[in-house]
Amino acid sequence: MEIAALYVHLPFCPYICPYCDFAKWAFTPTAARAYLRALEAEIDRAPLVAATTLFFGGGTPNTYEPQEIAALIARLRARFGLREDAEVSVEINPDLGLCERLDGLREAGVNRLSIGVQSFDAGELRTLGRRHWRLRSASSSSAPAQRASPIFRSI
């Protein structure tokens, strides 16, 4: 069986950044759940591979509820034999409100975070349309990482 790393694109965001060229849409619960149903059907029909790692990118994957991420992880583990000790990463938006879900993501099976910080300069972040520009300094911009460090070994 072929060995592969899995990438799952979750294209919904709480707001749309003007600089971003990735496939993304504004989050609505109805659209996001419809996407998950379609994704589940695609997973069930995908060719079998032996998965070694899993990465959720986007969009803003931490816009989804942790139990939705947990269900996807379980489905992907069952379909592709992803081991329990495999690296499971989620790209997160560093907005503090979205970081309230970190404990839930860890419980869902995520063991690594990729924090989307394009800059620590407030002016640059404002230009990019990133909300976390309101954090006043590099040290406060690292608040999501500080919040995550007791929960995740790999950030």
Order of alpha helices (4+ residues) and beta strands (2+ residues): beta-beta-beta-alpha-beta-alpha-beta-alpha-beta-alpha-alpha-alpha
